Amino acid sequence: MTTPNPTLAGSFKTNWRQYIIYIGFAVIFVIFALTLADKGFLNPNNLLNIVRQTAMIAVMAIAMTFVLSAGEIDLSVGAVAGLATVTVAMAIAVAGPVAGVIAGLATGIAVGMFNGWLTTRVGIPSFLTTLAMMGIAKGVAMWISNTAAVPILSPGYSWLFGGGSLLKIPVLLFWMVVFGAIGHVVLRRTGFGRRVLATGGGETAARYSGIDTKAIKFRVLVLSSTAAAFAGMLYAGRLQSGRFQLGEGDELSVIAAAVLGGTSLFGGKGTIIGTIVGALMIGMINNGLILMGLEFSQQLIARGGIIILAVALSQKRS
Amino acid sequence: MGAGGQMNSEAAAGSMPLSSNVPLAVSMKGISKSFGGVRALSDVSLDIWQGEVHALLGGNGAGKSTILKVLNGVHKPDSGTITVCGKLLEDVTPEAARAAGVAMNFQELSLIPTLTVAQNVFLTREAKGGLGLIDDQTAERRAAELFSMLEVDVDPKALVGDLGAGQKQLTEIVKAISQDARVLVLDEPSTALAVSDVDRLFAFLQKLKAKGVAIIYVSHRMDEIARISDRATILRDGAHVITAPLSELPIDTMIEHIVGKRSKGLSDVARGDAVKGDVLLELRSVSGKYKPENISFAVHRGEVVGLAGLLGSGRSALARVIAGIEPAKSGQILINGKPTAIHKPGDAIAASVALVPEARATQGIIPAHSVASNMTLAVLDSISAAGFVDAEKVRSVTDAMIKRLSVKTASRDHAVSALSGGNQQKVVIGKWLATDPDILVLDEPTAGIDIGSKSEIIKLVRDLAAAGKAIVFISSELSELLTACDRIVVLSEGRMFADIPRDRLDDPAIDANDTAHRLQAAEQRLQIEIQDALKQGGEGLI
């Protein structure tokens, strides 16, 4: 049994692993700032670029934090984002930007409800449900777009959901902050958030406490797909088109961001702030490795190594 | 032994004058419940008054947990009615029971390890601040108030996963009472508590009682029951035996009612006494990490030694020490006279020790695999050549074992999950017999299997002893220990309190041919030994 240490230094000594993501973020930032200063790492434009590249991952990772905290997983987020770019672009072409937004969100909600239904009612583990959905979503996106890019010719949409900036601040940063703030409050301070953490922390105990754990799991899966579709809307706005390849492989970065941020793959533990810092860290590593002039193959290896190191340091040894 | 009189006076002093005019908190009438043809409760009626502590007593399988689960809405009764505080429960569901004011501690089942104590206590009833957001500070303050009322020291901000067993149990109880319960069901609440915590709990229950809360208290510890209860109900074999004030139930009378007359059950198996071989297993002052503490006894070839004690007495922990799953912290284990270091399960297997574990479904068998692959799992190396398993040997080993243990299975290729509990247990035993061990440790081998299979397993244990094995036998059913064992070691709180030869528990005054009567008398004596050990164990902890 561990008794909580009253002193701050003492509590840091026992809990430093909890803060590893912040320490790691700071350490890597300092290293890049020192070694890549002449290559423009600290240039405000470069830093904002990191944010632009991270925003979609962060939005999906915030929702993924809920899914993982409830003891489930969603592997379909990347493919759903890709599908949403296509449905948004097609709806805009036919009926304008408002229809595009509705189509995008509807795509996410529909996929999420299907995932949730299969997982909680049919009883297929979410790992398999969403693995299958990954293929289905990608297939549908390829099919309805004939594997071709669908252009978006609405400057307003592209500004609001991707390319725009206000007083030099990119709107993508705005979206990331909005999602982060809402996610943080919902997870920490609402009954729903508490039930999510309880469901993942001990499903039997949660059920005995009167929590409808199936309903909770259903909802987090809908939340995740909807956030993925929103990330797809951001991709579509930023690149002014819908293509099935957008978001491909993002599920790994998304899960890595959440886990780096201290969310447990086994449920019951998760923080939104950690997740956002985790997403920023992945974006910063990608950016730094590119500035270093590493080849893509070397980037992949270095990135994998850094993630393994960070997660290994954050694990409690038993 | 026979300390009943003294305890009783204490109970009488503690109880307040109760009469049948006191309004009823719970009235259960004519409750029957069967599970797949097995009758768990037949026509049981139970009245609980407001403001009383009502003890519920009975042996294993008496129906205590079933009736509590009916009251709690988990099980729907086949017939009968439940009234809580004058209101008939139309629909028996956990939600309806909770709404009517029934709260129950679930032996740590309802706590979430990743949340804090305060978050757990108020789970689904969180304190809300501005904008309807959860206010954990208020929850922590309220939890702290509840804990200080109970005069226990639990930090509301601590994670439940970091708490010790006793603090978890107290948190569980505080969670139950924080729901404004009119009826509080406590199922073995003291199992994990230190004596000082038990005193605080009892003082707290007195306060609840004074507020008119009805408390149903289930415990195997009769000293506790005598201290806290006003009345008691005893169940046996799913039927109501007696409800009476504690003053009319001295401890020996309680034991008599719990044990009852053995109309059906185990027939005495012949024990091959007298001839004892060399000592095969000897423990010298063996202590585990938490439990057990300082255990010494020896098991001879051909001998069955039983371990008696309640849940949490350290019986299973001792079995795990012998089998190397939780290695001993200190002391010496001698196998065949030689000091042997057992650090991991492989060491125990190498020393010819086999453990038939407590949780059959998770630790004993792989349910979806066939009888043959389960039976040969522990001997794969010896039936393989160059890494390839010899299918012919698998068949011969399995068939021989099926025959030897008379396992009832359609074929060796059937999934073990399709077998009955008793036959599954035989598969586990067969798996370990295939390794040809000298020493066999059986942890609750008869749990959850029907009476016929129980007798078969016990006969098997005797046969194995007769064939020269040394056996350690753990059971919560005293009649089984008495039937199977040559000696019985009594444990409490991880320590050893008695090492009784089986013969000493027999009453020479009873006709040797009246086996049912003899067994009943022996069971009462053993029960008294266990209760004595509990009292000593408890006092030792202060």
Interface residues (C-beta under 8 A of the other chain):
Chain A: M1 T2 T3 P4 V185 R188 R189 T190 G191 G193 R194 R195 L197 A198 G200 G201 G202 T204 A205 A206 Y208 S209 G210 I211 S264 G267 G268 K269
Chain B: P94 E95 R98 F106 L109 S110 L111 I112 P113 T114 L115 Q119 L123 T124 E126 G132 L133 I134 D155 K157 A158 D162 L163 G164 Q167
